[in-house]
Amino acid sequence: MLPSAHDDPFAQFKVTFFEECSELLTDVEQHLADLESGDFEGETLHAIFRAVHSIKAGAGAFSFTRMVNFSHKFEYLLDELREGKLEVDPDMVSTLFRAFDVLSDLVSFAQNGEAVEDSYGQDALDRIEEYLSGQNGGASTDAAGGAAPEAGAEASSAAAKELGLEDTSQGMSGATPVQTKPGEKHFRIEFTPSEAMYRHANEPLLIIRELSDLGRTETTIDVSRLPTLQALEPEDAYFSWVFDLWTTADRDDIDEVFEFVVDDCDLTIVTLDSSDQVVAVDVSPCHEDAGGDGFGFFIDEMDIQAGNVSAVAPKAAPKPSAPAAKTNAKPSAPAPKVAAKGPSAASPKAVSIRVDVERVDKLVNMVGELVITQSMLAQEVGHTENGPSDRVVSGMDELSMHIRELQENVMSIRMQPVKSVFSRMPRIVRDVSKKLDKKVRLVTIGEDTEVDKTVVEELADPLTHMIRNSLDHGLETPAERLEAGKSEEGTIQLSAEHRGGRIIIEIIDDGRGINREKVLSLAKEKGVVAPDAALSENEIDNLIFAPGFSTAEEVTDLSGRGVGMDVVRRNIQSLGGRVSVQSFPGKGTRFQLTLPLTLAVLDGMIVSIADQKFVIPINSIIETVRPEASDVEQLVDGGRVIRIRGEYIRVLPVSRIFGLPGGEQDPSKGLVILVEIEGSRTVGLLVDELAGQQQVVIKSLESNYKAVEGVSSATILGNGSVCLILDVDALSQMPVLDAVPARKNTNGRARISHDQSRKSVRSDMGSEEIGHAHQRQSSGNDNTMGAHVAAE
Amino acid sequence: MADVKVADQEVSKGFDPRLIGKDQSGADDQDAESGKMVQFVSFKVDDSEYGIDIMAVREIQGWVEVTKLPNTPEHVRGVLNLRGIIVPIFDLRCRFGDGLTEATDLHVMIIIAVGDRIMGLLVDAVSDILTINTEDILPVPEIEGGGDKRFLSGLITVQERMVALLEIEKLFDIESLVQQVVAAE
């Protein structure tokens, strides 16, 4: 939040401004990446220009002078680029990137209310200046104009011509042809800036230039508003213009030119046919239109402005002087207001709306409630004495279907393409590969794949780190690559796809692969594994995720930041995901991230422990076993292990960890759910019985209470009761309580629950649903469960 | 300081039994000069009566089984599903050190809001809504060993019975303190 949120009446607008800034900057970054890859068109430059311009305009409105000054120059550079006066070459791209960095920093300084050093970003300014000084004098003088360009500063001779000032009489300027050529349309545009236009960091000159790019123009200037020198306010806009434009461009293109000033001027655009007759009367687009790229906080003002636009027949002479456009804001007729809505409805831009995330979350929650209520209702109906009537059954089915659909749709509102994260990667690849002197090509696939907003946001850090890791450790230097018979340029492929209700993100490099010998010896050295440990290749590969592990021989400024792959794993796991690595020595490495699509729901296995129900996230479950008594071993410290396929796995007696009286203590009589925990280790959770599998809505315990160790969150079951979701990683680190309270009962209750669990295990195992769930999770161990059930 | 002054007046008034009666019946005619009128929901735990600021009370609900939270202090009875919100329920008797309440259908949970948190207090029964003048609130005398004083904001006398007013913020503070200690252990 802004520090001055309470006393600043504009705080709310500033919040909107910064929100939009961050969106715009993301766009700019994306477009810059396109520029760099050479995969761009004129539109890319325009888009960057527009974004920078938007930021400048907003910054001007809030008097963020530094930001205005800087973006003003940035904008100039971009303007030269898009006019083709400057070339997009690698050096230029890096200047643009640097300028982008400075602008982003200025935005964040302004947002946090931090002071900025005067020299900050000077290098970028100097570089921009270098480019601009290579240009004609007019442009650079202009560029030096700074934040609030004054009318005087623009009156250099080149600009004067464009402004129509060349001939200060009100006559037509130049000898532009007046005939309308075939395929061209003739527009007449009356443009009267408001007095405050310059102060809002808008610049008519740029607009005029842009307009003249569209086709042939005839410009008439009206200087009648110009006051006497004594009364002249240097920062006010006094001129107004009438442009005759012959162009093949569409009306939309013209609207776009005025996009940023539409709320800040009187604007009338009419289409004329060759005989100068009015064939269509059109008014400037109303605010919905401008809202797409403009700033939402101008909406109210725009409302007035929309009414201010007069839908009149073209006048040969410019509009009579309108000293204060705003005080003049009376609708000239009721009709324009209606007409103003017209173009916007047809506009292709009005396809999205800005909605507060909180509102969406509220909706998601409500639907979650609905799902719970529905399952509660279904349960209740199923229990009625004579069974529900057919109509009730079909009604319930339909209800359930609709609610599922509703849920999916509501969830999809929070979904965002991973593009916003992926688009940051080219930048990182570029910077890092330059530092490392490696040649790298980044290929991204499936960047339109959608995932929950929170997941997208949380993905940036781990992904950045993994890409850095691949660049630093995975890919070889060009020389090494040539030696290995590979092309000089290494490739990193970043891909995303949906699979089985989860999103899979892969980072594949064609580098050297993981040096297993080195990893293993380092792991032994660092005590990550026992000195005599015999590990499979895959296990060795996964050691890189072990805490405190780094394979970099020397600490570069890329690695050695105290952030290792273990942090990546932890980040991913906190999102309910998992990460794995596969290495092909000499050929490359593949990292795979599997993440839930949403953090609002999860697939859970409901288990019963000491008469209480708990949810275990399905994604952490490997398999469920009931070990033979002979496979259960007691350790000296009182802990138990079970032997499965030659491996010993620690059994966590959940009931004792949680201090719950009762609950099965003997793994051979209860059930052991094998789950994967941090570091690819497996532990077994000792539970009494399985109660079924279902998708559950995640509820926070912390919002009204506080975090409870061993419990990640809670959910609400069909019967309305709260059920805790186990945090298996935390559980594995919690102490086992020696004495279970109310021990007296333990024996008797254990026997009863044991009998129950046997029964229900059989019936549950028969259930298709659970069987499937396990097969999906057990990855290659499909027959284990069958074997154990048979052993029963 | 303001509290002490109010208290002094209270002591002198407290000797006149008629005033106490009047405070109850003529509550609405009190003018601004004699202090602010406030309302409390009064409830019982064992034989003691307590009051809680009515503005904090969200709703009152009969006891239902709640989901126990592992490794939490004994007075944390568990969490309740209150129309989709997970609400912790505290056993007030246990909080006061008199052991767990053997909750039945006749027991009630008072759902209150403290700051932006919602929580529930398990009590024996809700008895009344009291409208009282802030001037009639007596200070809590110093008790040997602290006792309940830490989360009592004052005492009032209603029909010869003493009602202890709970300071929910303090109760909640202590709550989190206790939890921090437990967590540290």
Chai-1 contact restraints between the chains, C-beta under 6 A:
chainA,res_idxA,chainB,res_idxB,connection_type,confidence,min_distance_angstrom,max_distance_angstrom,comment,restraint_id
A,E369,B,G84,contact,1.0,0.0,6.0,A-B,restraint_1
A,F658,B,P70,contact,1.0,0.0,6.0,A-B,restraint_2
A,G659,B,N71,contact,1.0,0.0,6.0,A-B,restraint_3
A,K699,B,I86,contact,1.0,0.0,6.0,A-B,restraint_4
A,L701,B,I86,contact,1.0,0.0,6.0,A-B,restraint_5
A,N704,B,V87,contact,1.0,0.0,6.0,A-B,restraint_6
A,N704,B,P88,contact,1.0,0.0,6.0,A-B,restraint_7
A,N704,B,R117,contact,1.0,0.0,6.0,A-B,restraint_8
A,N704,B,I118,contact,1.0,0.0,6.0,A-B,restraint_9
A,Y705,B,P88,contact,1.0,0.0,6.0,A-B,restraint_10
A,V708,B,L69,contact,1.0,0.0,6.0,A-B,restraint_11
A,A714,B,I86,contact,1.0,0.0,6.0,A-B,restraint_12
A,I716,B,N81,contact,1.0,0.0,6.0,A-B,restraint_13
A,G720,B,N81,contact,1.0,0.0,6.0,A-B,restraint_14
A,V722,B,T67,contact,1.0,0.0,6.0,A-B,restraint_15
A,V722,B,V79,contact,1.0,0.0,6.0,A-B,restraint_16
A,V722,B,N81,contact,1.0,0.0,6.0,A-B,restraint_17
A,V722,B,I86,contact,1.0,0.0,6.0,A-B,restraint_18
